[in-house]
Amino acid sequence: MDATVLATAIGFLVLLIAVVFAIGHYRRERVRKRVIGEMQRRRLYEFSRPRH
């Protein structure tokens, strides 16, 4: 196998792994922000609701 082909394959593989990690991290952050937003909204609703 040629060295340039090997280097290209390794570089492409590293790039692919980096992209997958970035997408996974981005989606996890979005889910976490949404969960935190829901919790804050629920807390605000609990505070704003008149207590009987």
N, C-alpha and C positions, 0 to 999 in steps of 0.2 A: 504494500500500500504506500502511496506517495505521501511524503511528509506534509505537503501543502493541503492535500485532501484531508488528512487526519486533523491538521490544525483548523481547517474550515469546519469540519464536522464537530470538533470540540467547541469551537467558538459559537457555532449555531446552537449546540446543545445547551451551553451556558446561557446564551441569550434567551432560549426558550424557557429554561428553568426560572430565570429572572422574571420574565413576563408572567409566568404562572404564579410565582410568589407575589408579584405586584398586584395582580388581579385578585388573588385570594385575600391579601391584606386590605385592599380597597373595599371589597365586598364585606369583609368582617367589620371594618370601621363603619361602613354605612349601616349595617345591622345594629352595631353597638350604639350609634348615634340615635337610631330610630327607637331602640329600646329605652334609652335614657330620656328621649323626648316624650315617649308615652308615659314613663314613670313621673316625669315632671308635670305633665298635663294632668295626670290622675291626682297628683298631690295638690295642684292648684285647684282642681275640682273639689277635692275633699275640703280644702280651706275655704273656698268661696261658698260652699253649700251651707245654708243656715242650719244651725244645730237646734234640734227640738228636744 
